[in-house]
Amino acid sequence: MYFASDNSGPMHPAVAQAMIAVDTGFQPSYGTDPIMDGVRTQIRELFEAPEAAVYLVATGTAANALALATMAQPWDAVFCTPLAHINVDECHAPEFYTGGAKLSLVGSGDKMTSEQLRARIEGWGKGDVHTSQRGPVQVTQVTEMGRLYTLDELHALTSVARDYDLPTFMDGARFANALVALDCTPADMTWKAGINALSLGGTKNGCAGVEAVIFFDPKHAWEFELRRKRGAHLFSKHRYLSAQMQGYLEDGIWLQAARAANANAARLAAGLRDVPDLKFVEEPEANMIFATLSRRQHQRLQAAGAVYGIWGELDGDPEERLMMRLVCDWSITHEMIDAFVALAKG
């Protein structure tokens, strides 16, 4: 009963097979391997973006931080939500790689509105040498609380950013989960909605460790290449990144895995609705569930071997409610889900 993170699951068999297939002979290094040429073509075709600049790195932190560093000056403010991964989970990597850009927080949770964004941008006076300058807007899709930005919401946010001539970057660690949940095309959820750059996640959805950074305007290509190398994220044996992404994208494996993960979360959520002590924090929309239970229930679940995220200590008032995070990936079985639900119902 393991629901701690979609980072914790195994590679999808198609990705593993692609890794095995490339593990023979010799190939050019540092991203000049022929597999990468195919990956670049795959992504350009999937996103209907023939001129897009496409690069691979091994971690989401590298993807986010290097992309933002390419889009922001050291004296800029990057607009994001308080719960944005770049704000609470990356140990100041964006500030480090940008050379000091400030994160300017918009709203109070995991999503921002266009009205909140406009007010925050206006709060930074233009042309005042004493303050941060207005910089990129960052959104996360799926959000850190498992919610989705609709296409209309994305259009509204990027419209505000364009009013101030600011680019918009999307942290897409769970991009595939959002894509299948909204039933739209990759282009619809990115450049057609006004997104200028994207980190396309693979690690959380069946890969061993690979993320794609996509700039829909290729003017950023050379600077990103320099920053990736200078930041120590250009792999010499790059073919192992390329092979993962190739296996992930071919035959729609990335979408199949995301649909399975979302369906697993939906099955889990449906079962948990009958648990009397459980209350959802947000309505589940993709593959993450946030809910609260009494500490007594958490103690019982964890003692029985359930593994999931919990906010707070297990010792304390047994009736105090603590928040939990349950995450499903493509590999979680119905038996595991049903066993957890049965245990929660107790």
ChimeraX attribute file (.defattr): number of C-alpha atoms within 10 A of each C-alpha:
attribute: neighborCount
match mode: 1-to-1
recipient: residues
	/A:1	19
	/A:2	18
	/A:3	23
	/A:4	19
	/A:5	17
	/A:6	23
	/A:7	18
	/A:8	16
	/A:9	21
	/A:10	19
	/A:11	21
	/A:12	20
	/A:13	14
	/A:14	20
	/A:15	24
	/A:16	18
	/A:17	15
	/A:18	18
	/A:19	22
	/A:20	13
	/A:21	11
	/A:22	16
	/A:23	13
	/A:24	8
	/A:25	5
	/A:26	10
	/A:27	16
	/A:28	13
	/A:29	14
	/A:30	13
	/A:31	21
	/A:32	15
	/A:33	18
	/A:34	14
	/A:35	22
	/A:36	22
	/A:37	13
	/A:38	15
	/A:39	24
	/A:40	23
	/A:41	17
	/A:42	17
	/A:43	22
	/A:44	19
	/A:45	14
	/A:46	14
	/A:47	20
	/A:48	17
	/A:49	18
	/A:50	14
	/A:51	13
	/A:52	23
	/A:53	21
	/A:54	23
	/A:55	22
	/A:56	26
	/A:57	22
	/A:58	21
	/A:59	18
	/A:60	26
	/A:61	22
	/A:62	23
	/A:63	29
	/A:64	28
	/A:65	22
	/A:66	26
	/A:67	28
	/A:68	28
	/A:69	24
	/A:70	20
	/A:71	24
	/A:72	26
	/A:73	20
	/A:74	17
	/A:75	17
	/A:76	21
	/A:77	24
	/A:78	30
	/A:79	25
	/A:80	25
	/A:81	28
	/A:82	19
	/A:83	20
	/A:84	23
	/A:85	21
	/A:86	26
	/A:87	18
	/A:88	11
	/A:89	11
	/A:90	16
	/A:91	12
	/A:92	17
	/A:93	19
	/A:94	26
	/A:95	21
	/A:96	14
	/A:97	23
	/A:98	23
	/A:99	15
	/A:100	18
	/A:101	22
	/A:102	22
	/A:103	23
	/A:104	21
	/A:105	20
	/A:106	26
	/A:107	17
	/A:108	11
	/A:109	14
	/A:110	21
	/A:111	23
	/A:112	20
	/A:113	16
	/A:114	18
	/A:115	13
	/A:116	16
	/A:117	23
	/A:118	17
	/A:119	13
	/A:120	16
	/A:121	23
	/A:122	12
	/A:123	11
	/A:124	15
	/A:125	13
	/A:126	13
	/A:127	10
	/A:128	9
	/A:129	9
	/A:130	7
	/A:131	13
	/A:132	21
	/A:133	21
	/A:134	27
	/A:135	27
	/A:136	23
	/A:137	29
	/A:138	24
	/A:139	27
	/A:140	28
	/A:141	23
	/A:142	26
	/A:143	26
	/A:144	18
	/A:145	22
	/A:146	23
	/A:147	21
	/A:148	23
	/A:149	20
	/A:150	13
	/A:151	16
	/A:152	10
	/A:153	16
	/A:154	22
	/A:155	20
	/A:156	17
	/A:157	26
	/A:158	26
	/A:159	19
	/A:160	17
	/A:161	24
	/A:162	12
	/A:163	9
	/A:164	15
	/A:165	13
	/A:166	20
	/A:167	19
	/A:168	27
	/A:169	28
	/A:170	24
	/A:171	26
	/A:172	28
	/A:173	29
	/A:174	25
	/A:175	27
	/A:176	26
	/A:177	32
	/A:178	28
	/A:179	22
	/A:180	17
	/A:181	18
	/A:182	16
	/A:183	11
	/A:184	12
	/A:185	14
	/A:186	20
	/A:187	17
	/A:188	16
	/A:189	25
	/A:190	22
	/A:191	21
	/A:192	16
	/A:193	18
	/A:194	22
	/A:195	26
	/A:196	21
	/A:197	28
	/A:198	28
	/A:199	28
	/A:200	23
	/A:201	27
	/A:202	27
	/A:203	25
	/A:204	28
	/A:205	32
	/A:206	30
	/A:207	26
	/A:208	23
	/A:209	20
	/A:210	24
	/A:211	28
	/A:212	26
	/A:213	25
	/A:214	28
	/A:215	26
	/A:216	24
	/A:217	14
	/A:218	12
	/A:219	12
	/A:220	17
	/A:221	17
	/A:222	12
	/A:223	14
	/A:224	22
	/A:225	16
	/A:226	12
	/A:227	18
	/A:228	23
	/A:229	12
	/A:230	11
	/A:231	13
	/A:232	9
	/A:233	17
	/A:234	20
	/A:235	17
	/A:236	12
	/A:237	16
	/A:238	21
	/A:239	24
	/A:240	25
	/A:241	23
	/A:242	29
	/A:243	25
	/A:244	30
	/A:245	32
	/A:246	23
	/A:247	23
	/A:248	29
	/A:249	19
	/A:250	14
	/A:251	11
	/A:252	10
	/A:253	19
	/A:254	25
	/A:255	19
	/A:256	17
	/A:257	21
	/A:258	27
	/A:259	22
	/A:260	20
	/A:261	24
	/A:262	25
	/A:263	18
	/A:264	25
	/A:265	26
	/A:266	19
	/A:267	15
	/A:268	23
	/A:269	22
	/A:270	13
	/A:271	17
	/A:272	22
	/A:273	14
	/A:274	12
	/A:275	16
	/A:276	10
	/A:277	14
	/A:278	18
	/A:279	17
	/A:280	16
	/A:281	14
	/A:282	13
	/A:283	15
	/A:284	20
	/A:285	20
	/A:286	30
	/A:287	29
	/A:288	31
	/A:289	24
	/A:290	20
	/A:291	20
	/A:292	20
	/A:293	21
	/A:294	17
	/A:295	22
	/A:296	17
	/A:297	22
	/A:298	23
	/A:299	15
	/A:300	14
	/A:301	18
	/A:302	13
	/A:303	10
	/A:304	12
	/A:305	11
	/A:306	19
	/A:307	17
	/A:308	17
	/A:309	14
	/A:310	19
	/A:311	11
	/A:312	13
	/A:313	11
	/A:314	15
	/A:315	9
	/A:316	10
	/A:317	11
	/A:318	13
	/A:319	11
	/A:320	12
	/A:321	20
	/A:322	18
	/A:323	19
	/A:324	20
	/A:325	20
	/A:326	21
	/A:327	26
	/A:328	31
	/A:329	28
	/A:330	25
	/A:331	17
	/A:332	20
	/A:333	14
	/A:334	12
	/A:335	10
	/A:336	15
	/A:337	22
	/A:338	16
	/A:339	14
	/A:340	23
	/A:341	21
	/A:342	12
	/A:343	15
	/A:344	21
	/A:345	16
	/A:346	10
